[in-house]
Amino acid sequence: MRELHPPCPRMLAYRPPRIAMTLLLAAAALQFAAPALWPELPALPAGGLAVGVLGVGIMLRGWWLFRVHATAICPTATTTSLITNDVYRLTRNPMYLGIVLMLIGIALASGSLPCYLATLAFFLIIDVVFCPYEERKLKQAFGPAYARYCRSVRRWL
């Protein structure tokens, strides 16, 4: 089997939820340490809550399907099942999409520019490091079935 080389292999040592939490904590620290540096953005608590709850639901549904199919959730672990039904018909990455939506919800609710920047940073890390790595891994494991799936379902939405 050919070795998979992500653009930033060290990043794969960290779990995406921990990356999201670290970025969110950094955003909060920046916001509270130097609030004058950041422009005031409108806070939309109800909208942020709605987007965040949607994100939690999508992420948990993807996680549950991994559990039901007894496949590894850790991005670097061996994948034993190709899940293509339920939320995986809408996006190839519902757990990542869910986390992005949760971060957007927090940014909307708080009106914090650092929270928006944390969301963007998380999205870029996942899109540039984790998704390509996982896609190569799934292509090796499931070949034509994964290629068909990729043609019919987008990475994000």
Secondary structure in CASP SS format (residue, H / E / C, confidence):
PFRMAT SS
TARGET T0000
AUTHOR 0000-0000-0000
METHOD secondary structure of the structure
MODEL  1
M C 1.00
R C 1.00
E C 1.00
L C 1.00
H C 1.00
P C 1.00
P C 1.00
C C 1.00
P H 1.00
R H 1.00
M H 1.00
L H 1.00
A H 1.00
Y C 1.00
R C 1.00
P H 1.00
P H 1.00
R H 1.00
I H 1.00
A H 1.00
M H 1.00
T H 1.00
L H 1.00
L H 1.00
L H 1.00
A H 1.00
A H 1.00
A H 1.00
A H 1.00
L H 1.00
Q H 1.00
F H 1.00
A H 1.00
A C 1.00
P H 1.00
A H 1.00
L H 1.00
W C 1.00
P C 1.00
E C 1.00
L C 1.00
P C 1.00
A C 1.00
L C 1.00
P H 1.00
A H 1.00
G H 1.00
G H 1.00
L H 1.00
A H 1.00
V H 1.00
G H 1.00
V H 1.00
L H 1.00
G H 1.00
V H 1.00
G H 1.00
I H 1.00
M H 1.00
L H 1.00
R H 1.00
G H 1.00
W H 1.00
W H 1.00
L H 1.00
F H 1.00
R H 1.00
V H 1.00
H C 1.00
A C 1.00
T C 1.00
A C 1.00
I C 1.00
C C 1.00
P C 1.00
T C 1.00
A C 1.00
T C 1.00
T C 1.00
T C 1.00
S C 1.00
L C 1.00
I C 1.00
T C 1.00
N C 1.00
D H 1.00
V H 1.00
Y H 1.00
R H 1.00
L C 1.00
T C 1.00
R C 1.00
N C 1.00
P H 1.00
M H 1.00
Y H 1.00
L H 1.00
G H 1.00
I H 1.00
V H 1.00
L H 1.00
M H 1.00
L H 1.00
I H 1.00
G H 1.00
I H 1.00
A H 1.00
L H 1.00
A H 1.00
S H 1.00
G C 1.00
S C 1.00
L H 1.00
P H 1.00
C H 1.00
Y H 1.00
L H 1.00
A H 1.00
T H 1.00
L H 1.00
A H 1.00
F H 1.00
F H 1.00
L H 1.00
I H 1.00
I H 1.00
D H 1.00
V H 1.00
V H 1.00
F H 1.00
C H 1.00
P H 1.00
Y H 1.00
E H 1.00
E H 1.00
R H 1.00
K H 1.00
L H 1.00
K H 1.00
Q H 1.00
A H 1.00
F H 1.00
G H 1.00
P H 1.00
A H 1.00
Y H 1.00
A H 1.00
R H 1.00
Y H 1.00
C H 1.00
R H 1.00
S H 1.00
V C 1.00
R C 1.00
R C 1.00
W C 1.00
L C 1.00
END
